[in-house]
Amino acid sequence: MDSMPPPMYYDPWSGNPSAHQPLPPDISNMTHDYKQGEYEDEAPLLEELGINIDHIWDKTLAVLNPLRKSEANVLNECDLAGPLVFCMAFGCFLMLAGKIHFGYIYGLGLVGTLSLYTLLNLMSQEGISVGTTISVLGYCLLPMVLLSGISIVISLKGTVGTASALVAVIWCAYSASKLFVTALSMDHQQVLVLYPCALVYGVFALLTIF
């Protein structure tokens, strides 16, 4: 059986009314299939931005529950998404409480990061990067963020406020020192790391109270 001839169309620019040419191929389906395959091969947006939700959740749980065992390989990853969110939340809560301290927050955070970065590299054999230092200090700011949220509702200038600030400082410092010791394999040196961490978070507590 003979095959069907391809469909023809009339070309008005040919000058010959009887001139017919084959229809061009339909490329719409080809383009759709190409785009669909291209999108399937692309990595997720969060992965391209370097944001790992699982690692953010693990580090947050490690701060909320300092007694929970943390993996060193997760702590060594330089994740700045969580610390940035916590710092912004800390500043926004203070702003809602009538204290605009964004400049102080970033300035003190920079000084504290560089100080602990230098100290930890002198104390440990493995060494630590600036990104990891920022990541740990930023995640461990979470209890201070909760304290700044409380300051919106009640005043911290009193016995209850001072006690709450002290608990938040100890919580932050203990979590940070444990994460640093775990990441750097510094056995039996947590107390030495806890003291400078407490000084850093103590300044943030003063910003929250006053």
C-alpha positions, 0 to 999 in steps of 0.5 A: 500500500502506498504511503500518504504524501505529506500535507501541502500548503500554498506559498503566496510569495512564490508568484505561482498559484499552483505552487505548493510546498510541504508543511514545515515540521511541528516543533512545538512538541520538540521544544516542550520535551526539550524544556521539560528535560532541561528543567528535570536536570536542574538542581533544586533552588535551595541546593544551588544557594547552598542551603541544606534544610536538614543540616539547619534543622540538626544544628538548631536541635543541637542548640535547643538540646545541648545534651544531644550528641552532634556529628562533627561533619555537620558542624564543620560545614559552613552554613550561614543561612541559619545564623543570618535568619537568627541575627535578623530575628534578634534585631527585629525583636529588639526593634519591636521592643523599642531598641534599634541595635542592628549596627551593634549586633553586626559589630559585636558579632564581627568582633566576637567572631574574630576573637573566638576564631583567633583563640580557637586556632591557638588552642586546637591542632586542627584549626577552624575556619571563619565561616564555621565560627560564624555558623556556630556563634549564629546558631547558638544565638537562638536562646538570645533570640527567644529572650529578645522575644520575651522582652517585647512582652515584659521588661527585663530590667528586674530580678526576673529579667536578670535571671532570664538573661543569665539563663540565656547566656549560659544556654548560648555559651554551653551550646557554642562551647560544646559545638566548638569542642565537637567540631575541633575534637578538643576533649576536656577543654569545653570549660576553657571555650565556654568562658569566652563564649559567655563573654560574647553572649553576655554583651548581647544580653546587655543589649537585650536588657538595656 
